[in-house]
Amino acid sequence: MADIMVAMMAMTFNFSVQLTGSWKFGSFMCDVWNSLDVYFSTASILHLCCISVDRYVND
C-alpha cells in the first residue's frame, strides 16, 4: 500500500515539476507534498525491511 501511495501522491507532483520546471501548486501543497513524500517513502522502506527480516527469521 505504501508503494502505491508513493506512486500516487509523491511521483505525480514530482513528474509535473519535471515537465514544467517549476512548482505550480502553491506553498501549502508544497509542504503537504514534502510531508507525504517523506512519510510514504519511509513507510515503503520500512515495509521492505520487515519483509526481509521475516524471510530471514522464517527461513
C-alpha positions in Angstrom: 0.0 0.0 0.0 2.8 2.4 0.8 4.3 1.9 -2.7 1.0 2.8 -4.3 0.7 5.9 -2.2 4.3 6.9 -3.2 3.3 6.5 -6.8 0.0 8.4 -6.5 0.9 11.2 -4.1 4.6 11.8 -4.5 5.6 10.8 -8.0 2.7 12.6 -9.7 3.6 16.0 -8.3 7.3 15.3 -9.0 6.5 14.4 -12.6 4.7 17.7 -13.1 7.7 19.6 -11.7 10.0 17.8 -14.0 7.8 18.6 -17.0 7.2 22.3 -16.3 10.4 23.1 -14.4 8.6 24.9 -11.6 6.1 24.3 -8.7 2.6 25.3 -9.8 0.5 24.2 -6.7 1.2 26.8 -4.1 3.2 26.8 -0.9 0.7 24.8 1.2 0.6 22.0 -1.3 4.4 22.1 -1.4 4.5 21.5 2.3 1.9 18.7 2.1 3.7 17.1 -0.8 7.1 17.1 1.0 5.5 15.7 4.1 3.7 12.9 2.3 6.8 12.1 0.2 8.9 11.6 3.3 6.1 9.7 5.1 5.2 7.3 2.3 8.8 6.7 1.2 9.8 5.9 4.8 6.8 3.6 5.2 7.8 1.8 1.9 11.4 1.3 3.0 10.3 0.0 6.5 7.9 -2.3 4.8 10.7 -3.8 2.7 12.9 -4.2 5.8 10.1 -6.0 7.7 9.7 -8.4 4.7 13.4 -9.1 4.6 13.6 -9.7 8.4 10.5 -12.0 8.2 12.1 -14.0 5.4 15.4 -14.3 7.3 13.8 -15.4 10.5 11.4 -17.8 9.0 13.8 -19.4 6.6 
